[in-house]
Amino acid sequence: MNTAVEDELIRKNPCRIKGAGTPETPEREMIPLAKVIEIVGKIPDRYRALVLLGTFASLRRGELATLRRTHIDLETGALRVVGALVELDGGQLLEGTPKSWASRRVVALPQEIIPELRKHLDEFAEPGENGRMFVGPKGGPLRRSGFRRIWNKVREDVGLPDLHFHDIRHVANTLAAASGASLKELMARMGHASTRAALIYQQATRDRDRVIAEALGRAFTSAQTARPRPKNRKGEKTSGT
């Protein structure tokens, strides 16, 4: 149920039990950044910026659906998260505040995605200073049900049929942790009040760093083995290293 909340399938977890909030299931595997680029290349132009912000700004789908022109400043490369859209099972849309106080945040944007965001504002965003950043083809709010059909096709096309939209958020979170971001910096960027998720990303990068260190160690051993042993003054090979 916590995963359903994270994926914004439900607004709140009705099964909260004190002392039972630590899941034992492993984290979903992070997709390569190259796959995100492939998704951006295959998804309709109207949704390219949606994928880019979901990845490189670590925004949830509901946060993306409530973004307005006034919330994004392309000159400074910053974006304000102030709301979240929830679509109930009956199709009713509820626009409110993010899931926690920490979710209200300002996120710095990579300069490399600014041109694509500017193009999106010119071609697809709702007009007016307070116009929605993302709307459907007919100008209505971005609905989960409508976008799901497009997402399902794209994830099949890139060979990831089980990919959740929420999974692309993990890519930038992991890259941010790998860049050396502190626990507080990760929490601020992700919009989390709890350290749990941020620690997961830091642990993932530590595990990867250990793999790298082990690979370097094997390379060192291999180089030592392949290196000719030095000769002593009599021309005989020594046994030392």
C-alpha atoms as one frame of an Amber mdcrd trajectory, in Angstrom:
protein
   0.000   0.000   0.000   2.919   2.350   0.628   4.128   1.622  -2.892   0.648
   2.474  -4.191   0.878   5.831  -2.420   4.323   6.439  -3.939   2.995   5.575
  -7.409   0.010   7.874  -6.702  -2.540   5.130  -7.281  -4.121   6.041  -3.932
  -3.938   9.205  -1.839  -3.365   7.659   1.592  -2.447   4.256   2.957  -5.494
   2.836   4.796  -3.418  -0.008   6.256  -1.047   1.891   8.494  -0.008  -0.233
  11.463   2.319   1.068  14.135   5.668  -0.671  13.972   4.974  -2.242  10.573
   6.248   0.507   8.306   9.576  -1.036   7.322   9.227  -3.070   4.129  11.487
  -6.040   3.538  11.042  -6.093  -0.239  14.034  -4.953  -2.324  14.049  -1.675
  -4.226  12.985  -1.766  -7.858  15.980  -1.998 -10.159  17.079   1.336 -11.591
  16.896   1.606 -15.359  19.926   2.929 -17.271  19.916   6.617 -18.139  20.209
   5.581 -21.786  16.738   4.028 -21.508  15.309   7.339 -20.302  16.789   9.025
 -23.375  15.234   6.291 -25.503  11.848   6.920 -23.872  12.168  10.658 -24.523
  12.843   9.875 -28.182   9.805   7.623 -28.565   7.130   9.364 -26.504   4.894
  11.916 -28.293   6.322  15.446 -28.262   3.558  16.638 -25.918   4.967  14.439
 -23.120   8.728  14.793 -23.641   9.027  17.540 -21.023   6.927  15.447 -18.636
   9.480  12.635 -18.779  12.426  15.025 -18.515  11.059  16.727 -15.406   9.958
  13.433 -13.885  13.535  12.248 -14.268  15.846  15.224 -13.816  13.718  17.204
 -11.355  12.610  14.102  -9.393   8.939  15.085  -9.594   6.032  12.750  -8.917
   3.321  12.398 -11.559   0.762  14.222  -9.413   3.206  17.097  -8.862   3.815
  17.348 -12.601   0.079  17.466 -13.304  -0.372  20.613 -11.179   2.602  22.584
 -12.469   1.744  25.972 -13.916   3.731  28.456 -15.962   4.198  30.653 -12.928
   5.903  27.781 -11.084   8.835  27.507 -13.488  11.570  30.042 -14.169  13.661
  29.088 -17.173  15.983  32.064 -16.751  17.220  30.918 -13.353  16.563  27.222
 -14.039  14.330  26.680 -11.026  10.950  25.064 -10.451   8.566  25.372  -7.484
   6.515  22.365  -6.360   3.410  23.594  -4.556   0.635  21.160  -5.437  -0.344
  17.613  -6.357  -3.184  16.195  -8.426  -4.909  12.969  -7.398  -7.268  11.060
  -9.681  -9.755   8.918  -7.793 -11.032   5.586  -9.101 -14.255   7.212 -10.284
 -12.322   9.736 -12.382 -12.730  12.679  -9.997  -9.701  14.972  -9.859  -8.567
  16.473  -6.573  -5.947  19.197  -6.631  -4.356  19.944  -3.305  -1.109  20.285
  -1.437   1.743  17.778  -1.854   1.840  14.618   0.272   3.972  16.245   3.008
   5.396  19.619   4.018   8.752  18.524   2.638   7.189  18.037  -0.797   6.777
  21.810  -1.115  10.170  22.677  -2.485  12.236  24.483  -5.095  14.161  22.254
  -7.483  17.121  23.367  -9.595  16.939  22.231 -13.219  19.817  21.060 -15.415
  20.518  23.682 -18.072  20.634  20.924 -20.682  16.857  20.359 -20.524  15.868
  24.062 -20.590  15.548  24.259 -24.419  13.105  21.337 -24.419  11.088  22.942
 -21.601  10.969  26.256 -23.459   9.728  24.462 -26.575   7.048  22.731 -24.530
   5.820  26.021 -23.063   5.578  27.495 -26.551   3.740  24.570 -28.128   1.795
  22.575 -25.542   1.303  24.393 -22.228  -1.993  26.058 -21.401  -1.944  29.784
 -22.319  -1.923  32.507 -19.704   0.462  33.310 -16.875  -1.194  30.728 -14.632
  -1.768  28.176 -17.380  -1.103  24.514 -16.690   2.266  23.222 -17.799   0.808
  19.883 -18.872  -2.622  19.347 -20.390  -4.205  16.639 -22.507  -4.606  16.875
 -26.312  -8.042  18.482 -25.857  -6.810  20.999 -23.304  -8.105  19.276 -20.176
  -6.134  18.327 -17.057  -3.546  15.590 -17.452  -5.348  12.424 -16.385  -3.615
   9.249 -15.259  -6.083   7.164 -17.279  -5.348   8.998 -20.529  -1.593   9.073
 -20.106  -1.445   5.393 -19.120  -2.310   4.279 -22.660   0.554   6.319 -24.086
   2.971   5.193 -21.367   2.095   1.519 -21.840   2.927   1.702 -25.540   6.215
   3.521 -25.008   7.456   1.159 -22.299   6.698  -1.791 -24.573   8.577  -0.098
 -27.422  11.721   0.310 -25.290  11.567  -3.233 -23.955  10.504  -2.383 -20.395
   6.879  -3.596 -20.161   6.802  -3.420 -16.350   8.254   0.082 -16.040   6.279
   2.462 -13.827   6.386   6.170 -14.547   7.533   6.596 -10.949  10.613   4.491
 -11.742  12.181   7.227 -13.867  12.311   9.413 -10.739  14.719   6.874  -9.246
  17.246   7.468 -12.031  18.058  11.065 -11.116  17.835  10.315  -7.392  20.515
   7.655  -7.747  22.655   9.879  -9.978  22.326  12.686  -7.426  23.465  10.354
  -4.652  26.378   9.206  -6.802  27.409  12.835  -7.346  28.057  13.111  -3.607
  24.818  14.792  -2.524  24.350  14.737   1.229  21.407  13.094   2.954  19.703
  16.461   3.537  20.304  17.529  -0.062  18.735  14.332  -1.358  15.741  14.701
   0.953  15.208  18.297  -0.159  15.394  17.461  -3.847  13.151  14.418  -3.569
  10.613  16.117  -1.321  10.887  13.589   1.515  10.477  14.351   5.203  11.898
  10.940   6.147  15.522   9.902   5.661  14.532   6.368   4.642  14.347   6.864
   0.867  17.437   9.064   0.735  19.410   6.445   2.672  18.386   3.814   0.135
  19.920   5.849  -2.697  23.069   6.533  -0.691  23.361   2.832   0.143  22.925
   1.961  -3.540  25.818   4.212  -4.511  27.987   2.816  -1.687  27.256  -0.708
  -2.902  28.174   0.308  -6.432  31.360   1.970  -5.183  32.299  -1.295  -3.480
  31.825  -3.145  -6.785  34.070  -0.583  -8.485  36.711  -0.959  -5.776  36.662
  -4.738  -6.156  37.068  -4.418  -9.928  40.050  -2.112  -9.420  41.532  -4.638
  -7.017  41.204  -7.432  -9.582  42.858  -5.227 -12.193  45.727  -4.541  -9.787
  46.222  -8.248  -9.089  46.080  -9.054 -12.790  48.669  -6.386 -13.574  50.971
  -7.712 -10.855  50.695 -11.258 -12.183  51.408 -10.192 -15.744  54.417  -7.994
 -14.839  57.787  -9.650 -15.475  59.694 -10.306 -12.280  62.877  -8.220 -11.908
  66.270  -9.893 -12.262  69.097  -9.765  -9.735  72.664  -8.835 -10.602  73.382
 -12.389 -11.735  70.516 -12.264 -14.237  68.280 -14.576 -12.195  64.572 -13.821
 -11.688  63.730 -12.935  -8.126  60.766 -14.359  -6.237  59.680 -11.062  -4.749
  57.275  -8.508  -6.135
